[in-house]
Amino acid sequence: MGDKMIIDSVIRNEALRNNQMIEQYEKRIDGLPKGTLILRKNEYYYLKYRNQDGKVCDDYIGKESEKVADIREKLEQRKHYEKMLAALRQEQKTIQKILEGLK
């Protein structure tokens, strides 16, 4: 009976840690731009994304510059965070199944 309680405690702590990490990644993702950088006529960059209404928007960024490099880096960060968030959510599902099995 004692081993089951220890395992239950460890899994619950892991679930709590996962929830905290999910919240942190969601906050980080909200602060980053979404979409894709599009190069038109080999000179001008646009940020293409969908707004809250689901409409496709193009924001003019300009020619190759620090701003373009900064947005490109932020988009890569967002993609990385989204992958991490998906993995955490999958792990959370697994933890919930384990917790249900321990009841």
Backbone bond lengths (Angstrom), bond angles and torsions (degrees), N, CA, C in turn:
res aa  C-N    CA-C-N  psi(-1)  N-CA   C-N-CA  omega(-1)  CA-C   N-CA-C  phi
1 M - - - 1.454 - - 1.525 110.72 -
2 G 1.348 117.77 -36.16 1.455 122.11 -178.94 1.516 112.66 -66.09
3 D 1.339 116.92 -39.54 1.461 120.95 179.30 1.523 110.93 -63.63
4 K 1.326 116.09 -39.15 1.460 120.72 -179.71 1.529 110.21 -63.86
5 M 1.330 116.61 -38.28 1.464 120.53 179.60 1.530 110.84 -68.15
6 I 1.324 116.60 -38.08 1.468 120.57 178.97 1.525 110.04 -66.08
7 I 1.320 116.34 -46.00 1.467 121.00 178.79 1.523 109.94 -61.03
8 D 1.331 116.20 -44.33 1.464 121.38 179.04 1.528 110.31 -59.41
9 S 1.324 116.67 -43.58 1.467 121.60 -179.81 1.529 111.19 -63.71
10 V 1.316 116.98 -44.58 1.468 121.53 -179.97 1.527 110.31 -62.89
11 I 1.312 116.87 -43.81 1.466 120.78 -178.70 1.525 110.44 -67.29
12 R 1.327 117.73 -39.56 1.473 120.53 177.58 1.534 110.81 -64.54
13 N 1.328 117.02 -39.68 1.467 120.14 176.51 1.526 110.96 -63.13
14 E 1.315 116.20 -39.88 1.466 120.88 178.20 1.530 110.44 -64.88
15 A 1.333 116.83 -40.16 1.465 120.91 177.73 1.525 110.51 -62.74
16 L 1.323 116.66 -41.75 1.461 121.40 178.85 1.531 110.61 -64.38
17 R 1.324 116.71 -44.13 1.465 121.38 178.50 1.528 110.74 -62.17
18 N 1.327 115.96 -41.78 1.466 120.46 178.33 1.523 111.03 -61.21
19 N 1.332 116.78 -44.98 1.464 120.29 179.52 1.525 111.13 -59.89
20 Q 1.324 116.72 -41.80 1.462 120.57 179.04 1.526 110.79 -64.38
21 M 1.318 116.62 -42.45 1.463 120.16 179.71 1.526 111.07 -66.71
22 I 1.333 117.04 -38.42 1.464 120.95 177.53 1.525 109.62 -60.27
23 E 1.333 117.39 -45.46 1.465 121.20 178.64 1.524 110.99 -60.90
24 Q 1.334 117.10 -42.82 1.464 120.69 -179.84 1.527 111.37 -63.39
25 Y 1.332 117.24 -44.57 1.465 120.27 179.44 1.521 110.89 -65.05
26 E 1.338 117.91 -39.78 1.463 120.42 178.75 1.527 110.78 -61.92
27 K 1.335 117.32 -41.08 1.470 120.69 177.88 1.523 110.72 -64.16
28 R 1.332 116.91 -42.80 1.466 120.38 179.49 1.525 110.77 -63.66
29 I 1.326 116.35 -42.57 1.464 120.82 -179.39 1.522 110.61 -63.90
30 D 1.335 117.52 -40.00 1.461 120.85 179.85 1.526 112.12 -61.14
31 G 1.330 117.24 -28.66 1.455 121.04 -178.96 1.517 114.54 -85.07
32 L 1.319 117.29 -3.17 1.465 121.04 -177.32 1.525 110.66 -108.23
33 P 1.348 117.14 151.58 1.467 119.57 178.29 1.523 110.82 -69.49
34 K 1.331 115.00 152.70 1.462 119.28 175.82 1.519 108.22 -116.05
35 G 1.311 115.90 160.02 1.451 119.90 177.77 1.515 112.72 117.66
36 T 1.331 114.35 -157.89 1.455 122.12 -176.21 1.524 109.44 -138.67
37 L 1.321 116.07 141.86 1.463 119.87 173.73 1.522 108.95 -81.14
38 I 1.322 115.78 130.02 1.460 122.28 -179.92 1.526 108.23 -118.61
39 L 1.327 116.33 132.36 1.465 121.82 177.17 1.523 108.01 -101.66
40 R 1.324 115.83 124.23 1.463 120.26 179.14 1.526 109.92 -114.95
41 K 1.287 115.10 137.18 1.470 123.19 178.57 1.525 111.80 53.08
42 N 1.323 116.31 33.14 1.467 122.70 177.51 1.530 114.18 54.21
43 E 1.340 117.43 21.80 1.457 118.75 -179.09 1.521 113.47 -138.48
44 Y 1.312 117.55 -43.78 1.457 120.95 -168.30 1.525 112.03 -109.64
45 Y 1.324 115.53 133.79 1.457 121.39 179.91 1.523 110.68 -99.72
46 Y 1.328 114.04 141.65 1.460 122.10 175.01 1.522 107.92 -129.51
47 L 1.321 116.00 147.05 1.459 121.37 173.85 1.519 107.03 -100.02
48 K 1.329 116.22 115.22 1.465 121.82 -178.31 1.520 108.42 -102.52
49 Y 1.343 116.29 128.96 1.467 121.77 -178.76 1.524 109.74 -156.86
50 R 1.320 115.90 170.93 1.470 121.49 174.86 1.520 108.51 -103.35
51 N 1.346 116.31 134.73 1.459 119.73 177.49 1.531 110.21 -84.21
52 Q 1.348 116.88 -173.28 1.464 120.87 -176.89 1.527 112.53 -62.53
53 D 1.331 117.24 -27.18 1.466 121.30 179.84 1.521 112.81 -83.13
54 G 1.331 116.88 -5.14 1.455 120.93 -179.77 1.519 113.37 89.78
55 K 1.332 116.88 3.24 1.460 120.32 179.56 1.526 110.00 -82.27
56 V 1.337 115.40 144.44 1.462 121.03 178.53 1.528 108.42 -79.85
57 C 1.327 115.75 129.75 1.466 121.95 179.97 1.520 109.41 -122.03
58 D 1.327 115.17 147.57 1.462 122.21 174.25 1.521 107.60 -121.62
59 D 1.325 117.10 120.48 1.461 121.52 175.07 1.519 108.35 -105.36
60 Y 1.319 115.69 127.78 1.459 120.92 178.88 1.522 109.31 -70.22
61 I 1.330 116.93 130.19 1.459 122.09 178.94 1.524 110.21 -107.33
62 G 1.311 117.19 -41.48 1.460 120.93 179.51 1.514 111.52 121.27
63 K 1.320 114.37 -165.73 1.464 120.01 178.89 1.516 109.37 -77.79
64 E 1.342 115.20 170.78 1.469 121.36 178.63 1.524 108.76 -52.79
65 S 1.325 115.69 121.71 1.465 120.45 -177.51 1.524 109.26 -158.39
66 E 1.333 115.49 -175.33 1.465 119.82 176.35 1.521 110.43 -62.46
67 K 1.326 115.91 -35.32 1.468 120.13 -179.20 1.529 110.58 -62.61
68 V 1.317 116.79 -42.88 1.468 121.35 178.36 1.523 109.75 -63.95
69 A 1.329 116.76 -44.45 1.468 120.77 179.76 1.524 110.55 -63.36
70 D 1.335 116.92 -39.65 1.463 121.58 179.25 1.527 110.84 -64.29
71 I 1.325 116.90 -45.26 1.467 120.54 179.41 1.523 110.24 -65.21
72 R 1.334 116.83 -41.27 1.470 120.75 178.64 1.532 110.37 -59.23
73 E 1.331 116.22 -44.00 1.467 121.05 179.26 1.532 111.02 -64.17
74 K 1.323 116.55 -42.09 1.469 120.30 179.75 1.526 111.53 -66.31
75 L 1.329 117.12 -36.85 1.467 120.39 177.34 1.527 110.76 -65.35
76 E 1.342 116.58 -39.58 1.465 120.24 177.18 1.526 110.82 -65.59
77 Q 1.340 116.04 -39.79 1.463 120.01 176.64 1.517 110.41 -61.06
78 R 1.332 116.32 -44.75 1.461 120.94 -179.48 1.525 110.32 -59.83
79 K 1.328 116.25 -44.65 1.462 120.48 -179.79 1.530 110.51 -61.12
80 H 1.341 116.16 -41.97 1.467 120.86 178.33 1.530 110.27 -62.94
81 Y 1.327 116.94 -47.05 1.468 120.83 -179.98 1.528 111.23 -62.24
82 E 1.326 117.08 -38.07 1.466 119.98 179.24 1.527 111.07 -65.27
83 K 1.339 117.12 -37.76 1.469 120.27 176.51 1.522 110.51 -65.08
84 M 1.335 116.36 -43.65 1.462 120.68 178.97 1.529 110.63 -63.17
85 L 1.322 116.27 -40.86 1.460 121.38 179.74 1.524 110.82 -63.93
86 A 1.323 117.13 -41.71 1.466 120.79 178.20 1.527 110.69 -62.66
87 A 1.334 116.45 -41.54 1.468 120.18 178.80 1.526 110.79 -64.84
88 L 1.333 117.01 -41.10 1.468 120.53 178.82 1.525 111.43 -64.75
89 R 1.321 116.56 -40.00 1.475 119.67 179.26 1.526 110.57 -65.72
90 Q 1.325 117.10 -39.16 1.462 120.46 177.24 1.521 110.16 -64.80
91 E 1.323 116.35 -42.01 1.461 121.15 178.08 1.530 110.49 -63.27
92 Q 1.332 115.86 -37.82 1.467 120.54 179.37 1.532 110.44 -64.23
93 K 1.321 117.16 -39.52 1.470 120.45 176.92 1.525 110.50 -61.18
94 T 1.322 115.71 -43.45 1.465 120.36 179.08 1.522 110.62 -62.44
95 I 1.323 116.65 -43.33 1.469 120.87 179.24 1.524 110.53 -61.77
96 Q 1.327 116.94 -41.94 1.469 120.00 179.73 1.528 111.10 -63.13
97 K 1.330 116.94 -39.51 1.468 120.21 177.79 1.523 110.82 -64.04
98 I 1.330 116.24 -40.16 1.469 120.16 178.82 1.521 110.05 -64.91
99 L 1.339 116.56 -43.86 1.469 120.24 180.00 1.529 111.42 -63.06
100 E 1.330 116.63 -38.70 1.467 119.86 177.24 1.521 110.72 -64.84
101 G 1.320 116.84 -35.35 1.461 121.22 179.25 1.517 112.83 -71.29
102 L 1.335 117.23 -25.88 1.464 120.78 -179.79 1.527 112.75 -79.52
103 K 1.316 116.98 -15.10 1.475 119.48 -177.69 1.499 112.55 -70.58
